[in-house]
Amino acid sequence: MSDIWRNAQQAAFVKQLENALQDSSFKRVTFSAKAKNADKFKASFDLVVGGSKKIIKHEASHLSDAETLNYDPQAIIALIKAEPYAGFRAATLFTQDKDFHYTENRKGEPSFYPAKATMRDVVQTHNKPKNYLLSENRPYLRGLGVADQRGHIIKKYHPKFRQIANFVEIIDRDIGTFVETADHPISILDLGCGKGYLTFATYDYVAERARHTPIGQGIDIKENVIDLCNEIAGDVGFDGLKFINARIDKNQPKNVDILIALHACDTATDDALALGIRADMQYFFCAPCCQAEISRQIGNAGTTFDMVNQYPLMRRRQADLITDTARALMLTALGYEVKFLEFTPLEHTAKNVMLAGKKSDKIDRAKAWADYLELKKSSGFEKHALEENLRDLLG
């Protein structure tokens, strides 16, 4: 028996795991430490197949996210021989032919025994289709050219469909209760709506669940896109949804329940948020884009960020973080509960940070404003478009 293992049964379990990895009968293994162990943990290693490639999906309570490992038996066994895995007190190995269990009772007495295979012929893949809340056969998806006439997503539009579907998942989580309980027609405003993918998706989501027909509006400067969107809205029976060819006018707010502003360039995001705040928006979803205002100001600010700012690319990225953090703090100071989300996977777009929030009376507005002023001072910028737009409401 190896000195690593506490008893022969534990060593036998690990040997069985090593054999399963070597002869490719391995399916899955789980480890856990019982309550008597001061450092409780759970971990799992799963065989995942994609095409001809085999990898191991590894999850553990001491890891913040799941990780993938190469299918390398020696490397996996070496990992298990280290802490905290070597301290396991219960484990189950799933193979093609049998399951193997290792347990310890309250007295620490070990037991190792085989059982009937529960994962025989099971193939775990990393490309299983996700069951989205959004159905592929929604009529507006056909009108927008994302789906064909049979209601199947066109291959080249799969990334776009995932983006739309992910957004529907986000709004379902964040505004689902509001939509179902609102006693008035819910108003939706999408600023810089483009082809209207998310405008249609949001309107459709609300119309299906709300007590009253929603009032939706998409605004964009591209006239040909607006004409197309209005035509599709009429074809699919979205009577309360209109698209307008116009620029964002932050000084002409209308009542807004849900504000959307995705990929509005530079300070256009601030114009959109300012309009929403003056319109007493209840919820907002913004994905900022092409942020340059703060970057121009912090380059030679002589601040603690100098080591970052000396590299143009790093200065720009740092400025993006400062810009959005400043927005979040000002929005909080104005009475909104704010969070950052990963809008869509990085392989679809690198601009995947979403700023989302809801109106709330349970936040410390004074602290948020003080934090904003401190951020402004420490990072070296003097002007932020959102502050300029809402100076009469801030402070």
N, C-alpha and C positions, 0 to 999 in steps of 0.2 A: 504494500500500500504506500502511495506517495505521502510524504510528510505534509503536503498541502491539505489533504483531506482528513477529516476528523475520525472517520471510520471506514471499514471495508465496503459498506453498502453505498456510501457517498462516492467512493472511488469507483465502484462498479457502475454507478449511474453515469458518471462522467465518461467512463470507458465505452459504455453503450452509446452515448451521444457522439463520441469520436468515431465509432464504427459507422453510425448512421450517416454522419457527414461524409465519411470516406466512400461508402458504397451507394450514396445518393438516395437512400431510403428516407432521409430526414425530411420532416414537414414543419415541425414547430417545437420549441422548447420554452418553458416558462420557469422562472425562479422567484422565490419569495423568502423573506426572513420573517419568522414569527415574532410575536410581541416580546418574547424574552430577549430578543436581540435589540440592543440600544439603537442601532441604525437600521430601522425597518426599511425595506425596499421591495419593489416588484420589478421584474424585467421579463421581456420576451424577445425571442429571435424567431422570425418567420421566413421561410423560403418563399421568394417571390419570383415568378417567371414572366419574362417579357420577351417574346420572340425566342431566340436561341440563348438568351442571356439569363443567368441565374444570379440573384443577389439575395442578401439577407436584410430584412427590415428589422431594425433594432429599436425597441422602446424600453425606457426604464424610468423609474420615479425620480432619479437624480439627474435626468437629462431634461432640458426644457422642451426639446422637440425630438421627434423620431429621426433616426439617421439610417442611412443605407451603408452596408458593408459588402465588400466583395465576397463571393462564395469561396472562402479560403479556410478549409478545416483547421489547419494548424493555427492560423491567426485567431479564429474564433475560440478555440480551446485555450489559447494563451490569454485571451481576454477573460474567460471564465475563471481562470486560475488566479486572477488578481481580485483585489477588493473593489466593490463590495460583493461581487458574485461568489467568490470563494467562501463567503459566510452563509451561503444559502442553507435553509433548514427545511424547505419543501420545494419540490420541482417535479415537472411532468414533461416527458419527452414523447412527442407524437411522431411515429414513423409510418411508412407504407404498410407494414405488417403487424405492428403491435404498438401499444402505448406502454410507457414505463414510468412508474411512480416512485418517488423518494419522499418520505415523510419522517418527522420526528415527533414523538408524543411529548406530553408535558414533562416527563422525566428526562427528555433528551435521548430516548432510546430510538434508534433508527430502524427504518423498514424500507426495503426495496423490492418491488414486485412488478411483473408484467400484467397487462390487461388487453382486452380486445381493442383492435385498431379503430379509432373513431375518425381518422382522417384518411382512410384508404381511398386512393384515387382522387383525392382532393387536390386541385391545382389552384394556387393563389396567384393572381396576376396583378400587376400594378397599373393596368390600363382598363380596369372595369368601368363601364359607363356609369356616371353618377346619376342618381335619380333626382333631377332638379324639380323644384316647385313649378317652374315654368315649363309648360308643355310645348313640344316642337310644332304642334299643329295649330297654334294661334293664328288667326287670319292675317293679322298685321305683319307677321313674320314672312308670309308669302308675298304680301304687297311690297315689303322692303327688299325682297330678293334674297332673304336669308334662308328661306325654306322653299322647296319646290311645290308644285301643285298637289302633290300627295301628302304634304305636311312633313317631309323629311328634310333635315338640315342639309344644305348643299355643302359639299366637302370643304371648299375653300372658306366657307363662312363659319366653320366650327369654332374658331377662336372668338369671333364676334358673338356667336350664340352663347358661349360660356361667359363672356363678359356681361351680356344682358341678363343671363340666368343668375349669375353671381350677384348682380345688383338687385334683382328681385328677392333673392334670399336675404340680403341686407335690409331692404325696406320691410320685408315681412317680419323680421326680428325687431326692428326699431319702431315701426309705426302700425303694426298689425292691430293692436288693441285700439289705438286711436281711430283707425279706419273703421273698424267694426262698431264702435260706440258713438261716433260723431253724430250729433243731431242736426247737422246742417250740410249743405253740399260742400264737399271738400275741394279747396282750390289748389291747383298744382301749377307751378311756373318753372319752366326749363329755359334758362338763359344761355344762349349759345348752343342751341339744341342740335345743330347740324342736321343730319338726316332723320333725327327724331327717334332713334332706337330706344333710348331710355324714357323719352316722353311717352311713347306708345306703351312701353312696358309698365310704367308707373300708372298711367291712366287706366290701362286694362286691369291691373291689380286692384286699384281702388274701386273701379266700376263693378267688379265681380263681388266685392265684399261690403261695400258701404250701403247705408240705408237710402242715400240719395245719389242721383247722377252727379258725378264730379264735374268741376269746371277746370279744364286744362288748357294751358297756353304754352306754345313753344315759340321762342324768338330767336331769329338768326338773320344775318345780313346777306345770306346767299338766296337770292330770289328763286332760282330754279329748284332748289331743295325745298323751299317753303311751298311752292306750287305742288310738288310731288306729295309732300306730307299731307296737305289739305285734301288732295285727291284720295289718298289712302284712307284717311280718317272718314271721309264720306262713304267710301266703298265698304268699310267694315262696320259702319253704323256707330262710330264714336261721335255722337252728335254734340257732346259738350266739349270737344277738343278742337282747338283752332291754332293755326300757325301763322305768325306775322313776320313780315320782312322789316326788321328795324334793328337799331342798335340799343344796347342797354342804356336806359335813362334812369340813373340812380335817384333822380329828383322827382320821379313820377311813380311812386309806389301804389300798388293796389293790394287789397287784402290777399294774403298768401298763407296757406297752411303748410305747404310742402315746397321748398325751394330746391331746385337742382341746378348746378353749374359745374359741368365737367369739362376740364381742359380749356377753361377760359384763360387766355394768355396774360401773363404778367399781372398788372393791376386790374384787369377786367374781372378777376375773381373778387377783388375788393369792391368794385362797383356793384357786382351782383349781391354780395353779402350786405352791403350798405342798403341797397334797395330792399332786400328781404327784411332787414332789421326795422327799417322805417315802415314796412308793410306788416309788422308784427308777426313775422313768420313763426310757426310753431316747430317746424323741423327743417333741417337743411342737410344737403349732401353735396359736397364740393370736392373736386379733384383738381387742384391747382396745376398750372402748366407754365413753362417758359418764364420762370421768375427771374427778373433782372434788377428790379428796383433796389433791393438791399445790397445786392452784389456790387453795384456801382458805388455804394457808400462806404463799405467796410474795407475796401482794398488797401487804403492807406490810413486806417483809423488809428493806428498806434495803440491797439488794445491787446488784451491777453490772447487774442486770436491770431496774432502776427505770425506764429509758426505755421498755422494753417493757411493764412491768407497769402503767404509768399508763393504758393503754387496756384495758378489761375483756376485749374479744374477743381481743386479742393476748396478754394475760396467760393466758387460757384455752388458747390454742394453744401458747404457750410451756410451760405446765404439762404439756400432753399429751406434748410432746417430752421434757421432764425426767422425767416419770413412766415412760415406756417405756425411756428410756436408763438410768435407775436400775434398772429390772427387768433389763435386759440385763446390766448390770455385776454385779448380785447373782447372777444365774443363772450367769454366767461364773465368779464367785468360788466357786460351788458345784459347778463341774466340767462346765459345759455350753458347747459351742461355739454361739454365738448369732448370728443374722442377722435383718435386717429385709427384708420382701418387700412388693411391691404385690400384694395379694391378688386384687383384681378391679378392672376399670376404674372410674374416677371417676364415669362416667355412671350406674353401677349403685348405688353408695353412696360417700359421702364418707369413710366409716370403712373405709378399704381398706388400712390398714397391718397386716401380719401379723408377729408375733414368732415365729420358728421356731428350733429348735435340736436338738442331739443331745448325748448324754453323751460326754465325751472326756477323755483323760488327757494331752492335748498342749497344754494352755493354761496361762497364767500366772495362777493363781488369786489369788495375793497381790497382784499388780498390779491386777487387776480390783477387788478389795476396796478398795485404796487409792484407786483412781480414783472409786469410788462415794462414799467418804467426802469426797473433794475436791468432787465434784459437789454433795453434800448441803450442804457448807459454803458453796460459792460461790453456789448458787441460793437458799439461805435456807430450805429446808424442814427440819423436825425429825423428822417421822414419815412412814414409808412402810409400808403394810400388809404388803408382802412381807417387809420386814425384821422387823416385829413378829411375823409368823407363823413366821419361821425364825431367830429370834434365837439359839437354842441351836446352830444349825449354822453361823452366819456369824461372821466375825472370827477 
